[in-house]
Structure formats: C-alpha cells, structure tokens
Amino acid sequence: LDVNDGDRLAFFRLTPGATVKIGDKSCSLQPLLGRPFGSLFRVGPDGLLPCQDDGKPRDAGAAQDETRDNRSLVDNNTAQTLSSEDIEAMKR
C-alpha cells in the first residue's frame, strides 16, 4: 500500500480477513481483493472505498507505471559514452 502518495509504504498479505491501521482507523483489506494493481482507494467512515470518477472506478496504475519504473527504457549500450581508456584516465 502506498499511503498519502509515498508518505508511508507498507506490504501486507492480501487475505479476506487482513486489516491495516491507517491514521486512527482500522480498515479491512477485503475491498482490495480482485481490484487491478494501482487502483485508488480512500478511507471512508466504513473503511476503504474505491475512488470514483463519473461512476467508474479510477485506476491510476497506468499513469504511475510511466513514472515509476524502467520498462520503457531500452538498454542498447549507447548510454555509456566513455571508453574504458577514458575511465582509466579519470581513475588515475
């Protein structure tokens, strides 16, 4: 779980009976079961509630993936412009 946009990161075993304390509330993780990775939830009076946008569940997984991982990077050995001789000269 990413709480408050990185303020707190926590890992939990996602089981129907699992709970997590967020702020002063103890919330069941049951609403997370079956939801896609990156789905957004808010803490409501009765626990975790999916964030809704025009009646559709909001899923930020795609937007977060673009900024938080390296899957779009291509490793073709062109990033290193220094030769091994240049590196040895800098070490000396």
Secondary structure, 3 states (H helix, E strand, C coil): CEECCCCEECCCCCCCCCEEEECCEEEECHHHCCCCCCECEEEECCEEEECEECCEECECHHHHHHHHCCCCCCCCCCCCCCCHHHHHHHHC
